């Protein structure tokens, strides 16, 4: 049995050796294929590979400086139609609603030594605003310069006449658009008329007033310019009425000037936040008597042209100048060399005053 096995093995070997001799080229080819396969496996597939190159994608830009006051806003808000509203500043109307969310607030003298506010918002928040009061003709060039929706309830005869004549002004008078306003029973008339950003957006949409052409961007920078004089508290006296005397107190921690009016801290009626301005401007201009029937102590205020000004920011006071070439043009601010003076990004509060002597440092350092 063993001999038979040996015989078969030897016969198989003889046959295989014969095949290898006759087909040696085929054997060589297979050896090359196997060798190359082993080389590819061990030296390429099994060797460390460089990490794939991942393209660096810059983060999407989600905010941009507001054209109104330089603060960062969403790209949607940056192109939204601003809302400019006449806000009551009488003692009976305080505190006003919405000022803590405003971009810019202008304070104007009106009759009897009182002041009234024109506040501008550019926001997608549903801010309650008010009390809304009547228009004044000298406020219109400010509104026109911002191409804003003008929110008011009636107005002086000259203001209503000019609003009717100037089709470029977006007039949201409560007298013709009452459904977008509401009276609050918690306040006495006429200090009880309020609206909201959402309601006024609906009013703008109903008139196809949603496209905003924009304005010249306000020069704004986080860093204060040089050449300032320390001013941690500044008092502004627009008239002899102490209830309208304003003191701005610099708060280093919050980096803003906090507003006190008539000796009382100014807060927002809705948010209960302290009214805090990043920049306060005082613009010296002509405030002249303009009596009209029933209002012998009415005034008019020059808001175009140019004049001297004071700027407060970062606890510093700067002597500058202001300019507004015409009703459509922007308000601009310059140093003595004619360079644009940057405001601090955030709420901008602008006083129109008959003389810069109405402002004084309370405790200069």
HELIX and SHEET records of a PDB file:
HELIX    1   1 UNK A    2  UNK A   22  1                                  21    
HELIX    2   2 UNK A   24  UNK A   40  1                                  17    
HELIX    3   3 UNK A   41  UNK A   45  3                                   5    
HELIX    4   4 UNK A   75  UNK A   78  1                                   4    
HELIX    5   5 UNK A   91  UNK A   93  5                                   3    
HELIX    6   6 UNK A   99  UNK A  101  5                                   3    
HELIX    7   7 UNK A  111  UNK A  113  5                                   3    
HELIX    8   8 UNK A  137  UNK A  139  5                                   3    
HELIX    9   9 UNK A  140  UNK A  146  1                                   7    
HELIX   10  10 UNK A  157  UNK A  165  1                                   9    
HELIX   11  11 UNK A  178  UNK A  180  5                                   3    
HELIX   12  12 UNK A  197  UNK A  206  1                                  10    
HELIX   13  13 UNK A  242  UNK A  244  5                                   3    
HELIX   14  14 UNK A  356  UNK A  358  5                                   3    
SHEET    1   A 2 UNK A  63  UNK A  65  0                                        
SHEET    2   A 2 UNK A  72  UNK A  74 -1                                        
SHEET    1   B10 UNK A 170  UNK A 173  0                                        
SHEET    2   B10 UNK A 149  UNK A 152  1                                        
SHEET    3   B10 UNK A  83  UNK A  87  1                                        
SHEET    4   B10 UNK A 115  UNK A 121 -1                                        
SHEET    5   B10 UNK A 104  UNK A 109 -1                                        
SHEET    6   B10 UNK A 348  UNK A 353  1                                        
SHEET    7   B10 UNK A 279  UNK A 284  1                                        
SHEET    8   B10 UNK A 305  UNK A 313 -1                                        
SHEET    9   B10 UNK A 316  UNK A 324 -1                                        
SHEET   10   B10 UNK A 229  UNK A 230 -1                                        
SHEET    1   C10 UNK A 170  UNK A 173  0                                        
SHEET    2   C10 UNK A 149  UNK A 152  1                                        
SHEET    3   C10 UNK A  83  UNK A  87  1                                        
SHEET    4   C10 UNK A 115  UNK A 121 -1                                        
SHEET    5   C10 UNK A 104  UNK A 109 -1                                        
SHEET    6   C10 UNK A 348  UNK A 353  1                                        
SHEET    7   C10 UNK A 279  UNK A 284  1                                        
SHEET    8   C10 UNK A 305  UNK A 313 -1                                        
SHEET    9   C10 UNK A 316  UNK A 324 -1                                        
SHEET   10   C10 UNK A 332  UNK A 334 -1                                        
SHEET    1   D 3 UNK A 128  UNK A 130  0                                        
SHEET    2   D 3 UNK A 193  UNK A 196 -1                                        
SHEET    3   D 3 UNK A 182  UNK A 183 -1                                        
SHEET    1   E 5 UNK A 264  UNK A 265  0                                        
SHEET    2   E 5 UNK A 256  UNK A 261 -1                                        
SHEET    3   E 5 UNK A 246  UNK A 251 -1                                        
SHEET    4   E 5 UNK A 233  UNK A 236 -1                                        
SHEET    5   E 5 UNK A 359  UNK A 361 -1                                        
SHEET    1   F 3 UNK A 264  UNK A 265  0                                        
SHEET    2   F 3 UNK A 256  UNK A 261 -1                                        
SHEET    3   F 3 UNK A 276  UNK A 277 -1                                        
SHEET    1   G 2 UNK A 287  UNK A 289  0                                        
SHEET    2   G 2 UNK A 299  UNK A 301 -1                                        
END                                                                             
